[in-house]
């Protein structure tokens, strides 16, 4: 099986969930995932943020605030709503994931004018929405929460169990939080614990998401290293995530976070969507990639044509 470092668009098109997981694991901590928002004006106007992130070196694209009942990505050429994911894959040549949120009670305003994260029906982690995502061609679902929404680890576990039973053979399931998501009792080191990881693994998670060291108060490299090792012992891959706007920090800060994440032993490096807004700063995607896998692999990913 190819490492994700060596995969071309044609490889990604033909991969099943097990092959994609193996390609990530085989790359030994050198996989870059970038979160983008398609609901707001793209950074380049008529080019989707996902395309921009892919061009800067992302191996995997994660769509945030993506409503499966009203699928729309600004900058994408016109197509039928059901074909949005397939069109994005065609343009980027990358595996695509989406966030779904197991929200029990929304804690923040649901008025889009007051809150850009305002919850919509197609973003909730219901089984119907999971099926819609799988039918659209999504490669993986991340069960997590946006700022202030109110997603608890208990809700993630409950949803994971249901998704694993009904959808586990169709796509990859990832779970975790990169910040408290409005649950103050699950802040700092309580964002995720060994107990949470064990529960996620038992419920069927393929990938455990953890805050990247230095991105949340109290989250150190040593703490995350211990959690990564524990997740690996349970057979799960891990993804360290920058979800607190530091994807918009200076490149020196990004390199520090990148190397700390590499030292934790993580499998996937995630950069969030809040640079100027909608994706990480493009120079930070490239700087992060160079820090964890060097110029050769970074430029190889950037230069590879979607027609290969």
N, C-alpha and C positions, 0 to 999 in steps of 0.2 A: 504494500500500500504506500502511495506517495505521501510525503510530508506536505502539510499545507503550504510550506515555503516553496515547494516545487509545482504546485497545482496551477493549471491554467483554467480558463473559463469552461472549456469542454469537460475537464475533470469534475468541476463543481456541478455541472449540469447533470452528470450521471451518477453522482454520489448518493447513497442512501444514508440514513442516520448513523449507522455503525461505522461506515467508511469515513464520514466526516469527523466523527469523534476520534477515530484512529489517526486521521491526518493531523488533527490538532495535537493529540498526545505525542505523536512522532516528531513534532517540531520543537519539543523540549523548551517550552516557555517563550516561544518567538511568534506567537499569533496575536495580531492586532485586531480588535473589534472597535468600531466607531459608531456611536449613537448619533442619530440625526433626527430632526423634526421636519416633516414634510408639509405641515399645516401652515407654516409661516413663510414669508418671502425668503427664497433661497439667497445665500450670500452672493451668488453670481447672477441673480436675477432669473435667467431662463435656463439655468442648469441646476438640476436638483442637488441638494446638499449631499445626498448619498453618492452621487457621481463624483462630486468634488472630494469627498472623503476617500473614495476608492482610488481616485487619481493620486492622492497623497500617500497611499500605501496601506490602506485598510484591507485586511483579508476578509473580514466579516462585517456586514452592515446591520445595525440594529435600529429599527424604527420606533421612535417614541411618539406618544400622543397619536398613534395610528388607530383610526376607528374602522374596524372590520365591517361595520354596517354601512359606513359611508367612506369607502376607501378612496383617498385622494392625496396626491403628492404634488405640491406646486413645483412647476418647472418640468414636469413629466409630459411628454407628448400625449396628445389626446388618445384615449383608449377606453374600452369598456371597463367599468369599475371592477369587475371580476378578474380583469387581466392586469391590474396595476402591479402586482408583485412580479408577474412574469415579464412585464415590460421593463421593470427596474432591473431584474436579473439579466435581461437581454442587453441593457445599456451598460451595466457595471461588470458583469461576469463574476459576481460574488454571491455567496450564500446570504440569505436574508432572514433576519429574526425580527420579532416584534415584542414589545412589552404589553402584557396584560396585567391588570391590577385587581387582586382579590380584596376588594374594598367591602367592608361590612357596613360602615356608616361614614359617608364623606364628611370630613372635618372642616374643610375649607369651603369658601364660596363656590357655588356652581355657576356663577355668572362669568362668562368668558371675558367680559369687559373689566372685571375686577381681578380675575385669576386666570392666567394663561394655562394653568394645569386643570382647569375646570373639567370635571368628569363628564363623559358622555357614555351612552349605553354600549357603544361598540368597543369601548376600551376596558370594560369590566371583564374579569376572568371567569366568565360563565362557560359552561360546556358548549353551548351553542356557538359562542364566539370563538372558542378553541377549534371547533369543527370548521367554522368559516375560514379561519386562518389556514388550517391544514389544506382545505379545498383550494385555497388561493395559491398554494405552493410555498408557503412559509417553511423554512428549514428548522427553525426552532422558536419556542416561546419562552420568554423570561417572565416569571412571576415576580413582580416587584412593585414598588410604589413611588409615585412622584411626590415632590415636596408638599407636606401638609394634607395629603389625601387621607391618610389614616389606614395604612395597610399593616397588619400585625403578622408576626411570624406564625402564629396559630392559624390565621386565615390562609397563609401560604401553604402550610402543611395540608390542610383540609382540601384545598383546591388541587394540590399536587397529586394526592391520592386519586381523585376523580379523573384528572387528566391522564395520569399514567394508565389507569384501567381502560379508558376509552380511546386515547390517542397515542399512547406510548410507543406503538410500533410504527407510527407515521412521521414523527418529528422528535427533535431533541427537546428535553425539558430542562430549563435552568431556573434556579430559585435563589432568592436572597435580597438583601437591601444594601444600598450604598450610603444611606443616611437614615434617620429615624422615621421619615415619612409621616411626621405628625404624631407619632406615638412616643411621648416623652419618656415613658418607662422603658423604652427600647432604644435609648440613646447611648452614645459613646461605646464602651465595650459591650454593652448589652444589645447593640444593634444585631449582633450575631454571636452565638456562643457554641461550644462543642455540643451542647444539648440540642440546639437548633439544627446544627449540621447533621447530627444523628437522625433527628426527626425528618429533615428534608431527604436524606439518603434513603431512609426506610420507606418514605412516601413515594419514591421513584425519581428523584432528581438525578439527571446525568451530570449537571454542572452546578457547582455551588458558587454564588456570587458573594464577594466580600468587599468591604471598603478598602481602597488602596491605602497603604501606610501614609500618614501625613495629611490625609484628606478629611478626617473626622477627628475631633478632639478625643485623645486617649487611645487612638488606634496607631500602634507602633509597628515597626517592621517585625519585632520579635513576637508580638501578639499574633499578627497575621500569619507569620511563619508556622506557628504552632497549629493554627486552624487549618492551614493548607495541608500540612502533614497529616492531620487527623482526617480531613476529607479524602485525601489520597488513600489512606488506610481503609476507607470504606468503599473504595472503587469509584469515587467521583472525581471528575476534573474540576478545576477551580478557575474563576475569573475575578481578578482584582479590578475594582471599578473606581474611576474618578467621577464622582457624581455631585460634587459640591462647588462647581464652577471653576475649579483650578485647571480645567482644560483650557481656560482662558488666561492662565498665568504666563509669566515669562518662560522662555525656553530653558533657562537654567533650573528653574523649579521643576519643570516637566521632566528633565533628565534625572534629577534627584529622585523623584517619585518613581520613575521607570526603573532605576537601578535597585531601589528598595523593593519594588514588586518582584523584580527578577530574583532577588535574594530570598524572597519568601518561598520560591519554588512554584509560583503560579503557572498555569498553562495558557491562560488568555489574559491579555492586557486590554482593558476597556477604557476608552476616553469618552466622556459625556458630551452632551449636546449644547452646553452653554458657554461657547466662546463669546462671540458677539451676540449669539442667539441662533440656534438651529443646528450647530455643529461645533466641534472643537476648532480652535484656530488652526488653519492648515499647516502653518509652520510647526505647530506643536505635534501634530500627527507625525510629520516627517522626523522631527527631533526625537520623539519617543521611539519611533521605529528604529532609527539609527542607533540609539542608545542600547536597545535590547537585542538587535540582530545585525547591526552594521550596515554599511553603505551598499554592499553587494546585494544582499537580500532585499533591502529597501528599494533600491532602484529597479531590481528585477520585478518586484510587484508593481511598481509605478509604471514601468515601461511595457508590461505584458498586455498585448492586444486582446480585446474581448472576442476576437475572431479566431483565436488560437484554440 
